[in-house]
Amino acid sequence: MTTPLAGIIVLDFGQIFQGPYATLLMAKAGADVIKIEPPGGEPLRRRAIAAGGDTTLPIAMLNANKRAVTLNLKTGAGKDLLKQMAARADVLLENFSPGTMDGLGVGYDELRAINPRLIYATGTGFGISGPDRNNLAMDFTIQAASGIMSVTGDPDGPPMKAGPTVVDFMGGIHLYAAVMTALLHRTATGQGQLVEVAMQEAVYPTLASSYDYHLRTGKIPPRAGNRQAGLASAPYNAFRTKDGWVAIHVVTEAHWQNLLRAMDRRDLLDDPRFNTNAARTENMAATEALVTAWTLGLTKAEIAAETRRLKIPAAAVRDAVEVMNDPHMHARGMLQRIEHPSLGPIIVPNSPLRLHGADAVGAVPSPSLGQHNQEVYGGWLGLGEDGIEALRRAGAI
């Protein structure tokens, strides 16, 4: 196959969301990703096992197109086995707490001595240096520490987290980018390197509007609910419809004029309360009441059709089930229906990275725990049956 990362071997110690998403993008670009888990499985799999299963949809989504092995790095034989693999690999990625791999004797310095071309990628909450290095980090707590929660929620309500796990996935995207940059550097120099991504740093730019608000006003950026804080546009909100909600964001005066046409309110084109964004912002309640009077009489689909026709930025507020079955993303191949050996019929994402001219990588269901022990240790490393059995007896796999 002609794929960008064909021939690249990745040792994937990723867990939960951040690391596995970075390596999923690599697998979907053609890399041979070997997912390495302790004998009891990574945390997400352990939860599934504790609940009486062996996998979950997030595991299936984020670990497709990978091979899976078990490895116990708390044993000498397990450490030796990792060093054998690292000698042949191009990338090792982990998102453990800082210093975990160093404490086990298989950190970057040890592995670089074995393979100077190895790219070692580590994803953490706050980085591998600095005073907050050892702070425990989860998506929720990084949302708090990064300021995301401070600007999310209603003005008179408490801080709120974003609904999706944005920090973990932003961290994973940046980890992927760091590895790709290091691979390019290696092409030029022949040398691998240590690359790291701190989740707090990865999401810092997302608050650009909030930082700008503070620079202009000297005030702490407020929570504004679904309205736009700072440089406000109007209308900018979620509006109730007959059967749900629709988000409308008017950016230009042409958008507003088209919205008045959709609402059959051309009589307001020259109304000084509404004919500029500044006026609409000043008369926010009246502006939103005007739009709400229109949206309440229509369905989400009717509003979507009309705003699409008139080129008004708007979208129906869809639930997760609607998004999973989105005809557009299925038509583009971003979402695929597959038969999973444990979960049955499921929908999994493809890579959002579209590299035209490269072969598409088909969806291969996520592997079970240790499914490829024989294939990787026996086939790739060339260990015989006796060697693999010795590893089992030693508790290394």
C-alpha positions in Angstrom: 0.0 0.0 0.0 1.0 3.6 -0.6 0.5 5.1 2.8 2.6 8.0 4.4 3.7 6.0 7.4 4.2 2.6 5.8 7.2 0.8 7.4 7.1 3.0 10.6 6.8 0.8 13.8 5.2 2.4 16.8 5.3 1.0 20.3 2.1 2.3 21.9 1.9 2.5 25.6 -1.0 5.0 25.3 -3.9 4.7 27.7 -7.4 6.1 28.1 -7.9 8.7 25.3 -4.8 11.0 24.8 -2.1 8.5 23.8 -4.4 6.0 21.9 -5.8 8.8 19.8 -2.4 10.0 18.7 -1.4 6.4 17.7 -4.8 5.8 16.0 -3.9 8.6 13.6 -0.6 6.9 13.0 -2.2 3.6 12.4 -4.7 5.2 10.0 -1.7 6.6 8.1 -0.2 3.1 7.6 2.1 2.8 10.6 2.4 -0.6 12.3 1.2 0.3 15.8 1.7 -2.3 18.5 -0.5 -1.5 21.5 1.3 -2.6 24.7 -0.7 -3.3 27.8 0.1 -4.8 31.2 -1.3 -8.3 31.6 -4.5 -6.9 33.2 -5.0 -4.4 30.5 -4.9 -0.6 30.3 -7.2 1.3 32.6 -10.1 1.5 30.1 -9.9 -2.2 29.5 -9.7 -3.0 33.2 -12.9 -1.2 33.7 -14.6 -3.2 31.0 -13.3 -6.5 32.5 -14.4 -5.4 36.0 -17.9 -4.9 34.5 -17.9 -8.4 33.0 -16.9 -7.5 29.4 -13.6 -7.2 27.6 -13.8 -4.0 25.7 -15.9 -0.8 25.3 -16.8 1.4 22.3 -14.0 4.0 23.2 -11.5 1.2 23.2 -12.8 0.0 19.8 -12.8 3.5 18.4 -9.3 4.4 19.5 -7.5 1.1 19.0 -8.6 0.0 15.6 -5.9 -1.0 13.1 -3.4 -1.9 15.9 -1.8 -5.1 17.0 -2.0 -5.8 20.8 0.5 -7.5 23.1 0.8 -7.8 26.9 4.0 -6.8 28.7 4.9 -6.5 32.4 7.5 -3.9 32.8 7.8 -4.7 36.5 9.7 -7.8 35.6 13.3 -8.0 34.4 12.3 -10.2 31.5 9.6 -7.6 30.5 12.2 -4.8 30.6 14.5 -6.8 28.4 11.7 -7.6 26.0 10.9 -3.9 25.6 14.5 -3.1 24.9 14.5 -5.7 22.1 11.5 -4.0 20.6 12.8 -0.5 21.1 15.9 -1.5 19.2 13.8 -2.1 16.1 11.1 0.5 16.5 10.8 4.0 15.2 8.5 5.5 17.8 7.6 4.8 21.4 4.6 6.8 22.8 3.3 6.9 26.4 1.1 9.1 28.5 2.0 7.9 32.0 2.7 10.3 34.8 6.1 12.0 34.5 9.0 9.8 35.4 7.1 6.5 35.3 9.2 4.9 32.6 12.4 6.3 34.0 11.5 4.8 37.3 11.2 1.4 35.6 14.6 1.7 34.0 13.2 2.0 30.5 13.0 5.8 30.0 14.2 7.8 27.1 17.9 7.9 28.1 18.0 4.1 28.4 16.2 3.4 25.2 18.1 6.1 23.2 21.4 4.3 24.1 19.9 1.2 22.4 18.4 3.0 19.4 19.6 6.6 18.7 16.9 6.9 15.9 14.1 6.2 18.3 11.5 9.0 18.8 10.2 8.9 22.3 6.9 10.8 22.8 5.4 11.5 26.2 2.1 13.1 26.9 1.4 14.6 30.4 -0.9 17.0 32.1 1.6 19.8 32.9 4.8 18.7 31.3 8.0 16.8 32.4 9.5 19.9 34.0 8.4 22.9 36.1 6.8 23.2 39.5 3.5 21.6 38.6 5.2 18.6 36.9 3.9 16.0 39.4 0.3 17.4 39.7 -2.2 14.7 38.9 -4.0 15.4 35.7 -7.3 14.3 34.2 -9.3 16.0 31.4 -11.6 17.5 34.0 -8.9 18.9 36.2 -7.0 20.3 33.3 -10.2 22.0 32.1 -10.2 23.7 35.5 -6.5 24.5 35.6 -6.4 25.8 32.0 -9.3 28.3 32.4 -11.7 26.4 30.2 -14.2 26.0 33.0 -14.0 29.6 34.1 -15.5 30.8 30.8 -18.0 27.9 30.3 -21.5 28.1 31.7 -24.2 30.7 32.3 -23.2 34.1 33.6 -24.9 33.6 37.0 -24.1 29.9 37.3 -21.0 27.9 38.5 -18.0 27.1 36.3 -18.8 24.2 33.9 -16.7 21.7 32.1 -17.0 21.3 28.4 -19.2 18.3 27.7 -16.7 16.3 25.6 -13.2 15.3 26.7 -11.6 18.1 24.7 -8.3 18.2 26.7 -7.4 14.6 26.2 -8.0 14.7 22.5 -6.3 18.1 22.0 -3.3 16.5 23.8 -3.5 13.5 21.5 -3.6 15.7 18.4 -0.5 17.6 19.5 1.3 14.4 20.4 0.7 13.1 16.8 2.0 16.4 15.5 5.1 16.3 17.7 5.9 12.8 16.5 5.4 13.7 12.8 7.7 16.7 13.3 10.3 14.5 14.9 10.1 12.0 12.1 10.8 14.8 9.6 13.7 16.0 11.7 15.1 12.4 11.8 14.9 12.3 8.0 17.2 15.3 7.9 19.6 14.3 10.7 19.3 10.6 11.2 18.7 11.2 14.9 15.6 10.5 17.1 14.6 12.7 20.0 12.4 13.1 23.0 9.2 15.0 22.3 6.6 16.0 24.9 3.2 17.5 25.0 1.5 19.0 28.1 -2.3 19.0 27.9 -2.5 22.3 29.8 -0.2 23.9 27.1 -2.1 22.3 24.2 -5.4 23.9 25.2 -4.0 27.4 26.1 -4.7 28.9 22.7 -8.3 27.9 22.8 -9.0 30.8 25.2 -7.6 33.4 22.7 -10.8 35.5 22.8 -10.8 35.5 26.6 -7.2 36.7 26.8 -8.1 39.4 24.3 -11.1 40.5 26.4 -8.8 40.9 29.4 -6.2 42.8 27.4 -8.9 45.3 26.1 -10.8 45.7 29.4 -8.5 44.8 32.2 -11.3 42.6 33.6 -11.6 38.8 34.2 -13.2 37.2 31.2 -16.8 36.3 32.1 -19.0 33.3 31.4 -21.6 34.1 28.8 -23.6 30.9 28.3 -24.2 30.4 24.6 -23.7 34.0 23.9 -20.4 35.4 22.7 -18.3 37.1 25.4 -16.0 40.0 24.5 -16.3 41.1 20.9 -20.0 40.2 20.8 -22.0 39.3 17.7 -25.7 39.3 17.7 -27.6 37.2 17.2 -25.2 34.5 18.6 -27.0 31.9 20.6 -29.0 28.6 20.7 -32.7 29.2 19.9 -35.5 26.9 20.7 -37.5 25.3 17.9 -40.6 23.2 17.6 -38.5 20.0 18.1 -35.3 21.1 19.8 -32.7 23.8 19.3 -30.7 25.5 16.6 -27.5 27.5 16.8 -27.3 30.8 14.9 -24.3 33.0 14.5 -24.6 36.1 12.5 -21.2 37.4 11.5 -21.8 40.0 8.8 -24.5 42.4 8.0 -25.3 40.3 4.9 -26.0 37.4 7.2 -28.4 39.6 9.2 -30.1 40.9 6.2 -30.6 37.3 4.9 -31.9 36.2 8.3 -34.5 39.0 8.1 -35.5 37.7 4.8 -35.8 34.2 6.2 -38.0 35.6 9.0 -40.0 37.6 6.6 -39.1 40.8 8.5 -37.7 42.9 5.7 -39.5 45.8 7.4 -36.7 45.8 9.9 -33.8 46.2 7.4 -33.4 49.9 8.3 -34.6 49.7 11.9 -31.9 51.5 14.0 -32.2 49.0 16.8 -31.0 46.2 14.5 -29.3 47.5 11.4 -25.7 47.2 12.8 -24.1 44.7 15.0 -23.4 47.3 17.6 -27.1 48.2 17.7 -28.1 44.5 17.9 -25.7 43.9 20.7 -27.0 46.9 22.6 -30.5 45.6 22.1 -29.6 41.9 22.6 -32.9 40.9 24.4 -35.0 42.4 21.6 -32.8 40.8 18.9 -33.0 37.4 20.5 -36.8 37.7 21.0 -37.2 38.5 17.3 -35.3 35.4 16.3 -37.0 33.2 18.9 -40.4 34.2 17.6 -39.4 32.8 14.2 -37.6 29.6 15.3 -40.4 28.5 17.7 -42.7 28.2 14.7 -40.4 25.8 12.8 -38.6 22.5 13.1 -34.8 22.1 13.2 -34.9 20.7 9.7 -37.0 23.5 8.3 -34.7 26.1 9.8 -31.6 24.3 8.6 -33.0 24.1 5.1 -33.8 27.8 5.0 -30.6 29.0 6.5 -28.6 26.8 4.1 -30.6 28.3 1.2 -29.9 31.8 2.3 -26.3 31.2 3.5 -26.8 32.0 7.1 -24.4 30.4 9.6 -26.6 28.0 11.5 -26.9 24.4 12.5 -29.4 22.2 14.3 -28.2 21.2 17.8 -27.9 17.4 17.3 -27.5 14.7 19.9 -24.8 12.0 19.8 -27.0 9.4 18.1 -27.8 11.8 15.3 -24.2 12.6 14.8 -23.2 8.9 14.8 -25.6 8.4 11.9 -24.7 11.6 10.1 -25.2 10.8 6.3 -22.5 13.3 5.3 -19.7 11.8 7.4 -20.8 8.3 6.4 -20.7 9.4 2.7 -17.2 10.8 3.1 -16.0 7.6 4.9 -15.2 9.4 8.1 -17.7 7.1 9.9 -17.8 3.4 9.2 -20.0 0.6 10.2 -18.1 -2.5 11.2 -18.7 -5.8 12.9 -16.7 -6.0 16.1 -16.0 -9.5 17.5 -17.0 -8.4 21.0 -19.4 -5.5 20.5 -21.2 -6.6 17.3 -22.2 -3.9 14.8 -20.6 -0.5 15.8 -19.7 2.8 14.2 -16.1 3.8 14.3 -14.3 6.9 13.1 -11.7 7.1 10.3 -8.9 9.6 10.5 -9.9 13.2 9.8 -6.5 13.7 8.1 -7.2 13.4 4.4 -4.1 12.7 2.4 -5.1 12.7 -1.2 -3.2 10.3 -3.4 -2.4 8.0 -0.5 -4.2 4.6 -0.2 -7.0 4.5 2.3 -6.4 2.2 5.3 -9.5 0.0 5.9 -11.0 -0.4 9.3 -9.7 -3.3 11.3 -11.5 -4.0 14.6 -9.6 -3.2 17.8 -7.7 -6.3 19.1 -8.4 -8.1 22.3 -5.9 -8.0 25.2 -2.7 -9.7 24.1 -4.2 -10.9 20.8 -0.9 -10.6 18.9 1.5 -11.8 21.5 2.5 -14.8 19.3 2.6 -12.7 16.1 4.7 -9.9 17.5 7.0 -11.8 19.8 7.2 -14.9 17.7 7.0 -13.4 14.2 8.5 -9.9 14.5 11.1 -10.5 17.2 11.7 -14.1 16.1 11.3 -15.7 19.6 10.5 -19.4 19.4 7.8 -21.2 21.3 10.2 -22.0 24.1 11.1 -18.3 24.4 7.5 -17.2 24.5 6.6 -19.8 27.1 9.6 -18.7 29.2 8.3 -15.2 29.1 4.9 -16.4 30.3 6.4 -18.3 33.2 8.4 -15.2 34.2 5.2 -13.2 34.2 6.6 -10.9 31.5 3.7 -11.2 29.2 
